[in-house]
Amino acid sequence: MKDLVSIKLDLKNTIVPMLWLCLLATAVESAEPLSKNSQVGTSEASPKAPAINWDAYPESTALPELLKLQNGSPVKSPEDWMKRRRPELQELIQREMFGYLPAPQPFTATVTKTVPDALAGKATLKEISLKFTQLPPEAPEIRLALWIPNRHPAGKIPVFLTLNYCGNANVTTDPHTTIHTDRFCSKKEWIGQRGGQADFWCVEQVIDRGYALATYHESDTKADKNEWNDGLFPYLKSDQVPAGSQPATIALWAWGLLRCVDQLAQEPQLDPRRICLLGHSRRGKTVLFAAAMDERIALVVPHQSGTGGMALSRENNQETVERINRVFPHWFCGEFKKFGGNEPRIPFDQHAVASLVAPRLLLDTEGDQDAWANFPRSLETLQAVNPVWKLLGKTGLVGSGLITSVTEIQPGKVGELLQLRLPEKHTLTKEFWTGILNYADLMLPE
């Protein structure tokens, strides 16, 4: 018999809906209605986009100051940061880059499968359907797969939440995970298969270390393509939001992750104080944005996230803003496209996105053979945000903030900000997982 659990959101203590409600109160009433191509799939913010007022975007090759309010006043205290500067930056990155996160939606959580002896007896598998009760019945569900270790230290269990791109069954070879074939996957040879990324996600390694692992297929919320009639976008877009700032693909993926966080926080065996996000490449950009918008994330690992993630956009000698928007026009909102070739006019940079994680844990994992991800500029991001962690009473960086071996992750040698750079290409490996789990063991609250 299926278990039914209704999730009721505490809007009073959730920052995202408050930002959304503020936006609705101030949005231009004449915002253009969306057609199929009027969002992020074109070079303009909307079919009738006005000329860009570049006076509002003054050029600056220097990084915009984090510890200065928009009115020019300095940020002097933790209260100034948390109550004044942080909301300013959240508004800015949504309006100009990612699109506005939709408000949370109530859902019914249905446990569709429980396997107490998954992974050869190491874990209990729970498959949970998140069905949004205030959206039309045809709106897709999020299918969350959760592996909980059967043997673990006493107390509640920390969990890593990830975003996969070809279905939950592809993250492990375990025969119990349900295969779904009704969602988009760019790797057609993996459709209907299992374990295609088993060596990437290393589920058993995570379980053996005493952590739970949860994942959902990104196409539940939005397929990774420049089409806008699939997933949850048709149901979450708002006519009150200007077309150029509607939530783009990365924002929709992040929204899905945060709904999974809603559910994981209710799981009786899991520790809601130790929810960790990990994503690779474009999904690394996603988890960074999600953690920037939600303080429930204790640790975020934007693995090899590159441009639009941890790498600074200014003076980026790898993937430029113009190139990423041209090749992947659906990842970021329409407003971000105007900054292609105009990076010095961006009123923030990726250090602003990363700063919103403060004072929590931010582990940037990179491969030294992955030049395209621009790991030197990602390290500069960590160095640029360090004053924010210091303001909030944290250690922040220890030394340069760079380590090149998992054995260096020891007390006193790492802080809340760290780049772990290993001799790897653009991939996720057991050695990366070892470093990530070692860092989580050391730095997560007990």
C-alpha positions in Angstrom: 0.0 0.0 0.0 1.3 3.4 -0.9 2.2 5.9 1.9 0.9 9.4 1.4 2.5 12.4 3.1 1.3 16.0 2.5 4.0 18.6 2.7 2.9 22.0 4.2 5.4 24.8 3.6 6.2 27.3 6.2 6.0 30.5 4.1 6.8 32.7 7.0 10.3 31.3 7.3 11.1 30.8 3.6 12.9 33.5 1.8 12.1 32.5 -1.8 8.4 33.0 -1.6 8.9 36.4 0.0 11.1 37.5 -2.9 8.5 36.2 -5.3 5.7 38.1 -3.6 7.8 41.3 -3.6 8.4 40.8 -7.3 4.7 40.3 -8.0 3.9 43.5 -6.1 6.3 45.5 -8.2 6.2 43.7 -11.6 5.3 45.7 -14.7 1.7 44.8 -15.5 2.2 45.0 -19.3 4.9 42.3 -19.3 4.7 40.4 -22.6 2.9 37.1 -22.6 5.2 34.2 -23.5 5.2 32.4 -26.8 7.3 29.3 -27.4 10.4 31.3 -28.3 9.9 34.5 -26.3 11.8 33.4 -23.2 15.4 32.4 -23.3 15.6 30.7 -26.7 16.1 33.9 -28.6 18.7 36.7 -28.4 16.2 39.1 -27.0 14.4 39.2 -23.7 11.0 39.3 -25.4 9.5 39.8 -28.9 9.2 43.5 -28.4 12.2 44.1 -26.1 13.0 47.8 -25.7 16.5 49.1 -26.5 18.9 48.3 -23.7 19.6 51.3 -21.5 23.4 50.8 -21.1 23.5 53.8 -18.7 22.0 51.4 -16.1 24.9 49.0 -16.6 28.1 51.1 -16.2 31.3 49.4 -17.4 33.7 48.1 -14.8 36.6 45.7 -15.3 37.0 45.4 -11.5 34.7 43.0 -9.6 31.7 44.7 -8.2 32.0 45.2 -4.4 30.3 42.7 -2.3 30.4 44.7 1.0 28.7 47.8 -0.3 24.9 48.3 -0.5 23.3 49.5 -3.7 22.9 52.9 -2.2 26.7 53.0 -1.6 26.6 52.4 2.1 29.2 50.0 3.5 28.2 46.6 4.9 29.5 46.7 8.4 27.9 43.9 10.3 26.5 40.4 9.9 23.0 41.9 10.2 23.8 44.3 7.3 24.8 41.3 5.2 22.0 38.9 6.0 19.1 41.4 6.1 20.1 44.0 3.5 23.0 43.0 1.1 22.1 39.4 0.7 18.5 40.1 -0.5 19.8 42.8 -2.9 22.1 40.3 -4.5 19.5 37.5 -4.6 17.1 39.9 -6.5 19.9 41.0 -8.9 21.1 37.5 -9.9 17.5 36.3 -10.5 16.5 39.3 -12.5 19.6 39.5 -14.7 20.9 35.9 -15.0 18.8 32.9 -13.8 15.3 34.2 -13.8 13.1 34.3 -10.7 12.6 31.2 -8.8 8.9 30.3 -8.6 7.3 30.2 -5.2 7.3 26.7 -3.5 4.4 24.5 -4.3 2.6 22.2 -1.9 2.9 18.6 -2.9 1.8 15.1 -1.9 4.7 12.7 -1.4 3.8 9.1 -2.3 6.3 6.3 -1.5 5.9 4.2 -4.6 8.6 1.6 -3.7 10.6 0.5 -0.7 13.4 -2.0 -1.0 15.0 -2.7 2.4 17.9 -4.7 1.0 19.0 -2.6 -2.0 22.7 -2.4 -3.0 23.2 -6.0 -1.8 21.7 -5.2 1.6 23.7 -2.1 2.3 20.8 0.4 1.9 17.1 0.9 1.9 15.8 2.3 -1.3 12.8 4.6 -1.2 11.2 5.9 -4.4 9.0 8.9 -3.8 6.7 10.7 -6.1 6.3 14.4 -5.5 2.9 15.5 -7.0 2.1 19.2 -6.9 -1.4 19.5 -5.6 -2.1 23.1 -6.7 -0.9 22.6 -10.3 -3.1 21.0 -13.0 -3.3 17.2 -12.8 -1.3 16.8 -16.0 1.7 18.7 -14.5 4.6 16.2 -14.2 5.7 14.8 -10.9 9.2 14.8 -9.5 10.5 11.2 -9.0 12.9 11.2 -6.1 15.1 8.2 -5.4 16.6 7.9 -1.9 19.2 5.4 -0.7 19.6 5.3 3.1 22.4 3.3 4.7 21.3 0.4 6.7 24.4 0.6 8.9 25.5 4.0 10.1 26.6 5.8 13.2 23.9 6.5 15.8 21.8 9.5 15.2 20.2 11.1 12.1 21.9 10.6 8.8 23.4 13.4 6.5 22.4 13.2 2.9 23.8 14.3 -0.5 21.2 15.4 -3.0 22.1 15.4 -6.7 20.6 16.1 -10.1 21.0 13.4 -12.8 20.4 13.7 -16.5 19.2 10.4 -17.7 17.0 8.9 -15.0 17.5 7.5 -11.5 18.2 4.0 -12.7 21.4 5.3 -14.5 23.1 6.2 -11.2 23.5 2.6 -10.1 23.6 -0.9 -11.4 21.3 -2.1 -8.5 18.4 -3.9 -10.1 15.8 -2.5 -7.8 15.8 1.1 -9.1 12.8 1.7 -11.4 13.6 2.5 -15.0 11.5 5.3 -16.6 11.6 6.0 -20.3 9.1 8.9 -20.5 11.6 11.7 -19.9 14.1 13.3 -22.2 17.7 12.1 -22.2 20.3 13.4 -24.5 22.2 10.1 -24.4 19.8 7.9 -26.3 21.8 4.7 -25.6 21.1 5.1 -21.9 17.3 5.3 -22.2 15.8 2.2 -20.7 19.2 1.1 -19.3 20.6 1.1 -15.8 24.0 2.0 -14.4 25.3 4.2 -17.2 26.8 6.6 -14.6 27.4 4.1 -11.8 31.1 4.9 -11.8 30.3 8.6 -11.7 27.8 8.7 -8.8 29.5 6.0 -6.7 26.3 5.4 -4.7 27.8 2.4 -2.7 30.9 4.5 -1.7 28.6 7.2 -0.3 26.5 4.6 1.5 29.6 2.9 2.9 30.7 6.2 4.4 27.4 6.6 6.3 25.7 9.1 4.1 22.3 8.9 2.3 22.1 9.8 -1.4 19.1 11.2 -3.2 18.6 12.2 -6.8 16.0 13.2 -9.4 16.0 13.3 -13.1 16.3 16.9 -14.3 13.8 16.4 -17.1 11.1 16.0 -14.4 11.3 19.8 -14.1 12.8 20.8 -17.5 14.5 19.0 -20.3 17.9 20.2 -21.2 16.9 21.7 -24.6 15.7 25.0 -25.9 12.0 24.1 -25.9 9.5 25.5 -23.4 6.4 23.3 -23.5 7.8 20.5 -21.5 8.4 19.8 -17.8 7.0 22.2 -15.2 7.8 25.5 -17.0 4.3 25.9 -18.5 2.8 25.6 -15.1 5.3 27.7 -13.1 5.8 30.7 -15.4 3.9 33.9 -14.4 2.4 36.6 -16.5 3.4 38.9 -13.7 7.1 38.4 -14.4 8.7 40.1 -17.4 9.6 37.6 -20.1 13.3 38.2 -19.9 13.3 37.2 -16.2 11.2 34.1 -16.3 12.9 31.1 -14.7 15.2 29.5 -17.2 16.3 25.9 -17.2 18.9 26.1 -14.4 16.5 27.9 -12.2 13.8 25.3 -12.8 16.3 22.5 -12.0 17.2 24.3 -8.8 13.5 24.7 -7.9 13.1 21.0 -8.3 16.1 20.4 -6.0 14.6 22.7 -3.4 11.3 20.8 -3.5 13.3 17.6 -2.9 14.9 19.4 0.1 11.4 20.0 1.4 10.8 16.3 1.3 14.3 15.2 2.7 13.8 17.6 5.6 10.7 15.5 6.6 12.4 12.1 6.3 12.6 10.8 9.9 16.0 9.1 9.4 17.7 12.1 7.8 19.3 15.1 9.5 17.8 18.3 8.1 20.9 20.3 9.4 23.2 18.2 7.1 21.6 18.4 3.6 24.3 18.7 1.0 24.0 19.5 -2.7 26.4 18.2 -5.4 26.2 18.8 -9.1 28.5 18.4 -12.1 29.1 21.0 -14.9 25.8 22.6 -15.8 24.3 20.9 -12.8 27.2 22.4 -10.7 25.9 25.8 -11.8 22.5 24.6 -10.6 23.4 23.6 -7.1 25.4 26.8 -6.6 22.3 28.8 -7.4 20.1 26.6 -5.3 22.4 27.0 -2.3 22.6 30.7 -2.9 18.8 30.9 -2.6 18.1 28.5 0.3 19.8 28.5 3.7 18.8 25.0 4.5 21.8 23.7 2.4 24.7 23.0 4.8 27.3 22.1 2.1 27.3 22.8 -1.6 29.7 21.2 -4.1 29.5 22.9 -7.5 31.8 20.3 -9.2 33.6 21.7 -12.3 30.8 24.3 -12.7 32.8 26.7 -15.0 31.2 29.8 -16.6 27.9 30.6 -15.0 29.0 28.7 -12.0 32.2 29.3 -9.9 34.3 30.8 -12.7 34.3 34.6 -13.0 32.8 36.0 -16.2 35.1 39.0 -16.4 38.4 38.2 -18.3 37.3 34.6 -18.8 39.7 33.2 -21.3 37.7 30.0 -21.7 33.9 29.9 -22.2 32.5 33.4 -22.6 29.1 34.7 -21.7 28.4 35.2 -25.4 29.4 31.6 -26.2 27.4 29.9 -23.4 24.3 31.8 -24.2 24.6 31.1 -27.9 25.3 27.3 -27.5 23.0 26.8 -24.5 20.3 29.6 -24.9 18.0 27.9 -22.5 20.2 27.7 -19.4 19.9 31.4 -18.4 17.1 33.9 -18.6 16.7 36.3 -21.6 18.2 39.3 -19.7 21.6 37.6 -19.3 22.1 37.5 -23.1 22.8 41.2 -23.3 26.0 40.7 -21.5 27.6 38.6 -24.2 30.6 40.6 -25.2 29.7 43.1 -22.5 30.9 41.2 -19.4 32.3 44.4 -17.7 28.8 45.7 -17.7 27.4 42.8 -15.6 26.4 44.5 -12.3 27.7 41.5 -10.4 29.9 38.5 -11.1 30.0 34.9 -10.0 31.6 35.9 -6.7 28.2 37.5 -5.9 26.4 34.2 -6.5 28.9 32.3 -4.4 28.8 34.9 -1.6 25.2 34.1 -1.0 26.2 30.7 0.4 27.9 32.4 3.4 28.4 31.4 6.2 27.8 27.8 5.1 30.2 25.3 3.5 31.3 25.8 -0.2 33.6 23.1 -1.6 34.7 23.8 -5.2 36.1 20.6 -6.8 38.1 20.9 -10.0 40.2 18.9 -12.4 43.6 20.3 -13.5 43.1 18.8 -17.0 39.7 20.6 -17.3 40.8 23.9 -18.6 37.3 24.8 -20.0 35.9 24.9 -16.5 38.5 27.6 -15.8 39.6 26.5 -12.3 42.0 29.5 -11.8 39.1 31.9 -12.1 37.0 29.7 -9.8 39.7 30.0 -7.2 39.7 33.8 -7.6 36.0 33.6 -6.8 36.7 31.9 -3.5 39.3 34.5 -2.7 36.9 37.4 -3.6 34.2 36.1 -1.3 36.4 35.4 1.6 35.7 38.8 3.3 32.0 37.8 3.5 32.8 34.7 5.5 35.2 36.7 7.7 32.4 39.3 8.3 30.1 36.5 9.5 32.7 35.2 12.0 33.9 32.2 10.0 37.4 31.1 9.0 36.7 31.2 5.3 39.9 30.3 3.4 42.9 28.8 5.0 46.0 30.0 3.1 45.3 30.3 -0.6 42.3 28.0 -0.3 43.7 25.5 -2.8 44.6 21.9 -2.0 45.6 19.2 -4.5 45.3 16.0 -2.5 42.5 14.5 -0.5 45.0 13.7 2.3 45.3 17.5 2.9 41.8 17.7 4.2 42.7 17.8 7.9 41.7 19.9 10.9 43.3 23.4 10.7 44.2 23.0 7.0 40.8 23.8 5.5 38.0 26.2 6.2 34.4 26.8 5.0 35.8 27.8 1.6 38.0 25.4 -0.3 39.1 24.4 -3.8 40.1 20.7 -4.2 41.9 20.4 -7.5 42.8 16.8 -8.6 44.7 15.6 -11.7 41.4 14.7 -13.6 39.5 15.7 -16.7 35.8 16.8 -16.8 34.3 14.0 -14.8 33.4 12.8 -11.3 35.4 9.9 -9.8 35.9 7.9 -6.6 38.8 10.0 -5.7 36.7 13.2 -5.9 34.0 11.5 -3.8 36.7 10.5 -1.2 37.7 14.2 -0.9 34.1 15.4 -0.8 33.2 12.9 1.9 36.4 13.6 3.9 35.5 17.3 3.8 31.9 16.6 4.9 33.1 14.3 7.7 35.4 17.1 9.0 33.2 20.2 8.4 29.5 19.4 8.7 27.9 20.0 12.1 27.7 17.0 14.4 
